[in-house]
């Protein structure tokens, strides 16, 4: 119960950020763009997945990406909370706005409940991954992940690796795309693929655990005098 | 239960020690020393942020590892960062929620805990300001507010008075003294000993991770200094004196003013005026540091 209260306290920080940072306007712009694209080129399922995944990356960049926000995590840990509660709360703050965006986009593009579920899964998995990456590497990682999800993430690895020469590079690329959170995985959730759901769950849990470890490590580094 | 609000027993490791300190409720103890002396490291150990190799930290008799002890101890780190996009009130409400999540609020809502912290630090007028718009003095007040929030009984304040103008420093000193008057034990560090001269009842001088001198402020400042203003700088000061901008000076250290002046006359120094003053804390700290 205490853990949930601490996580809830972290989650509540999203509301001021929605209006005072670029988060709100970025999500609105993303939603508008995806709805427009779905009317011209993009299929509604891809647009819904993109809303969840790209929205989560934008959320991670605005909620934990700034230097001051990452530094403030250390101050938070001098209060009665834990790194895991902080990571879980931040993940919720990152994921719930794009989940809402997914619903809005799905409603605008013609409602499909299965597409919304896939969008939620994409937001959860990509949100976990983005949280850990941004905590570790900053907003540069958010930009790289955003570009990957927007372009390569929608394409199945079989189609991508064919472009590379055989060898270690090809194997590494294939493995990264196969194992990492990518939209081509989560398309299958719309058709009821349990493996894709489990993949999303795994990335959600792994992302939160990695983020928690990053926060604990940052605290240890700061307390040892290495900022 | 114990009579001590905070005890650090035989702390070693983290380039510290061995160090032992005990604070009684309502006491303000000042940790002074040059940069790298170990003041911040000791505070981090006391706050439970760092674990020493050996030794024990207890808050009101409870180990610092006990979650209940963490509710009683507040830590304001040097250069603490806060989320820039939030207002002062939102930042304190956030910490108050964390505090109430652990203590079940003791019957109080996070909002009332945050409001009390705003009043303690004198931030009521700035509560709607964003953190990024705060000046240095208000950031220090916010740091004090988050540390004192929720009725903490022990405060660890790292350089909270450093880098402030005289007015902000006086204001913060008053607020810390008021908390101490309510029974809160305070351990405060400062690079500048003068900052603690009107606040700390006890001073601990640190060097190389150890406490090299400690005592009540009144005792440390008991020593008097004779200042002698001369018409012309002396070619060589009498034994025990040192040359200053206006003449010479020497600690009285048991001898009388007359005896010291007789020494000046014996050296045929043109004395224009004399003055007896007490040593400043800065002088005591520098002498302690140089004599080690």
Interface residues (C-beta under 8 A of the other chain):
Chain A: X2 X5 X6 X8 X9 X12 X13 X16 X17 X20 X21 X66 X68 X69 X71 X72 X74 X75 X76 X77 X78 X79 X80 X81 X219 X223 X224 X225
Chain B: X40 X41 X44 X47 X49 X50 X67 X70 X71 X74 X75 X77 X80 X81 X82 X83 X84 X85 X86 X87 X90 X94 X95 X97 X98 X99 X100 X101 X102 X103 X130 X131 X132 X146 X147
